[in-house]
């Protein structure tokens, strides 16, 4: 039986917040609210308000109002805003609320956010989202850490959330996701670069056929559609995430050669404005992206 009285608030209501809210609403959570600084901004604000209406999520006017109406606060902002979001919400939390940070930031940043929340008397949960939120929605695999991780997982379990409780040490969950991202986001960047080059010669089908011989069981054309689409839709956010990865590797004495290269390709997508050229919607295929790039000045 679901805990219909549970109230959940979202700090930020972009793609991740929207899909989580949509899933939680369908699973029986009746009290959803959000505060997003862009809710009144022309363009992004219209999308935020539309998504809030679709999920019956109340859009509130301040962090204080959001925290006051929520038992569990989920921070789902961009990675460069995660620490600031914690500072803005911490004064209103108290010991009765859980503050879960779902953002893709470094272990050091997660630790800093934890200090901000606990110093103000709040209870912090580190959460690493281990796969793209769509198409999983609120059932996306998550790894949670910290003293309150067990309670967080237990309170969300009735709604079908897949939360594995990991280490009590803050930063361990972030490290798990971060170093996984070197491979996942690196593959996306490689695929984008592969089709950009192969597409100039119409060689993609032969490239994919050759890859299938080396790595059987994978539909490489379909994978290209998916991966290139992810770069288009999330290039800017992924660039910031990979910069965090690079900085963490440097702190460990490891030269971030591949992480920096991945960040550059993701930033290229953002600077070219590919997401805007597709109206904020994912392209249907990598070929659509090649056509758009060919009409522009991308390199």
N, C-alpha and C positions, 0 to 999 in steps of 0.2 A: 504494500500500500504506500503511495507516494505521500511525501510530507508537504502537503499543499500550502502550509503556512510559511514555508521558507521564502525569504526575500533575497534576491540576488541583484547586485548593482554592477554595472560595467563602466569602468573608467576608459573611455574611448569606445566608439561604436562603428569601427570600420568593418572590413570583411570578416575577421575572426570573431569579433563581438556579435555581429549579425548572425552568423551561422551557429554559434554557440547558443544564442538566445532563441533562435528558431527551433533548435533541437530540444532545448530545455522547456520551451513553451509546449511543444508537442508531447513531452514526457510528463507534464503535469505541474510544472512550476508556474504558479499564478501571479507571482509578484516580481516583475522584472522592471528595472529602471536603468537609465544610462545618463552619463554626462560626457559630452564631447565638445571640445572648444570650437569645433568646426560646424556645429549644428545650425548656425545661422549664416555660414559662409556661402555665397552664391556658388552653385555647382556641387561641391561636396555636401553642403548642408541639405540640398534637396534629396540626395541619395540617402543620407542619414535619416531624415524625417520619413521618407518612404519606407525604409527598412524598419524603423521603429513602429510605424503603423502596421506593417505586415506581421510583426511579432508581438504586437500589443505591449510594447516596451515604453514606459513613460520616460520622456526626455526631460531632465531636470536642469536647473539653472546654475548649479554650483557644486563643488566637491562636498561642501558641508551638507547640502541637501541630499546628495547621493548617499553619503555614508550614513546619515541619519535615517534613511529609509531602507537600509540593507543590513542583513545579518552576515552575508558573505560578499566581499568586494573583489571583483576580478579586474586586474589591470591588464588591458589589451590595447596598449598604445604602440607607437613606433618605438624601436629600440632606443633611439636617441632621446626619447621623452620619458623613459621608464623611471629614472631617478627623480626627475622633477615631479612626475605624477605622485610618487611616494611622498615627497616632501609636502605636496599640496593636500594630500589626504590624511597624512599621519595625525595631525592635531585633533581630528574628529573621531578617531577609531575607538580608543579605549579597549579594555580587555574582553569585551563581550562580542567583538567582531573579528572575523578572519579576513586578512588581506592577502590575496593570492596573486603573485606576479607571474603572468604567463608569457612575458615578453622574451624575445631572443636576445639576451645580453650575456656578457662574459660572467664567469664565476665571481670575479672581483666586484663587478657591478651588483650582482645579486646579493653579495655579502654586504655591500654598502647600503642597499635598499633595506635589507633586513635590519641593519643597525638603526636606520631612520625610523622604521616602523616600531621596533621594540623600544627604542629610547623614548618614544611618545606614549608607550603603554599598550601598543597594539600587538596582535599576534600575527606572525608572518608565515606564509607558506610559499616555498619556492616550487614553481611548476615549469617543467620543460615539456612543450608540446612536440611530440615526436613524429608527427606527420602533418601534411597540409590539412587544415581544418575542413575545407570542402574536399571530398564528398562525405567525410565522416560526420560532420556536424559536431554535436556535443559528445559523441562517442569516440572522438579522435583519441588515440593512445596518448596518455600523459604520464610523466614521471614526477612525483612530488617528493619534496624533501623539507626537513626542518622539524622542530618539535611538534608543530600543529598539523603535520602532514597526514597523520592517521585520522585525526578528527575530520579534516577536510574530505578525505577520501570516503569516510563513513557517511558523512552528511550528503555527499553527492551520489553515492552508490545507488540509492533508490530510484534515481532518474536515469540509470543506465550509463553513467559516465565511466570510462575505462581508465582508472587511476591506479598506477602502481606506486606503492610507497617505497622510497629508496632510503638513502642515508639521512641521518639526522643532521649531518654537517651541511650547512648552506654552501652551495657552489657545486656540489657533486652532480646534481641533476643538470645544471647548466653546462658543465663540462661534457657530460654524456652527449647532449644534443649538439654542442658546439663542434666537437671533433667529428661527429657524424656528418655535420654540414659540409665539412671539407670535401667529402665524397659526393653527397647528394647535390649540393649546389655547384660543385666542380663539374659533375657530369652534365648538368643543365647548361653551364657555360660552354663546355666542350661540344655539346650537341648543337648549340646555336652557331658556334664558329664553324662546325663541320658543314652544316647546311648552307651557311652564307657562302662558303667557298665552293662546295659541290654544286650548288644551285646555279652558279655562273656558267657551268659547263653541262648542266642537265645530267649530272652524274650521280644524283642522290640514290636512284634505285639500285645502281650497281654497288655503291658504297654500302647500302643497307643489306644487299644480298651477301656481300663479302663479310660483313659483320655477323650476319646470321650463321655463316659457316664456322666462324670462330666462337660465337656465343649463341648456340642453338636454343630455340624455345622462346626467343624474344622477337616480338613484332617491332622491328626498328623504325619503320615509318610511323606507326602509331605512337611509339615512344617519342619520336621527334615532334609530333604534333603536341603531345602533352608537355614535354620539357621546354620547347620553344615558347609555348603559351605561358608557362610559368615565368620565364624570363621577361616576357612582355608585361605580364600583369604585376609582377612583384620585383622588378629589377631594382628599383630604388631601395626598397626595404631590404632586399637581399644584399645589396652593395654595402649598406650600413652594417648588416649582420656579419658579413665577411671581413669588414674592417675590424670589427670586434674580435673575430677569430684571429686575424693577423696580429693584433696587439697582444692578445693572450699568448700566442706562440712566441712572440718576441720576449715577453716576460719570462718565458721558460727557456730562453736561449736558443730557440729554434727559428731559423730564417723562414718567414712565411711566403715562400716563392709561389706556391700554387694558390694559397688563399688570396694573395694580392692580385694575382692574375684573374681569378674568378671575380673579385670585387670590381676590377676594371671593366670586364665584359658586362656585368650587371649594371654598372654606372653608365656604360655606353647606351644600353637600352633605355635607361631613364632619361639621359640627356637628349636622345633622339626623339623622345616623346611618343614612343610606340604605344603605350597604354592609352594615351589621349587620342591617338590616331584611330584606335579601335573603339572609341567611345566608352572606354572603361570596361568593356566586355572582352572576354577571352577570345582570341582568334580561333577559328574552326580548324585551321591546319597551319603547318609551318610554311606552306606555299603562299598563303595569304600574307604572311609576314615578309617573305622574300619579295613579294610584289610591292609592298609598302616601302620597304627599304630601297628597292630599285628606283622608286619614284622620288626618293629623297636624296640626302647626301651622306647616308650612313657608310661607314667603312668597317 
